[in-house]
């Protein structure tokens, strides 16, 4: 045997064919649809999320900063760069 991966599909198919209990689930066919109540709850949650996002969107857009705030920010960044330069020496 080599180090190549083995495809388990033929073995699983042979096992299912050999044992009649493995051909179908014991509880019958599996339902794959969600109950409508869960869909309704999910839609309500997403609608509330969309409303919150619409309310927050205008406030999230930054407006023009005043000159004083820009100057303070620039000085703070310069001080941080200088401190990093001193620390790196």
Helices and strands as residue ranges (DSSP letters): H 9-18, G 20-22, H 36-60, H 67-88
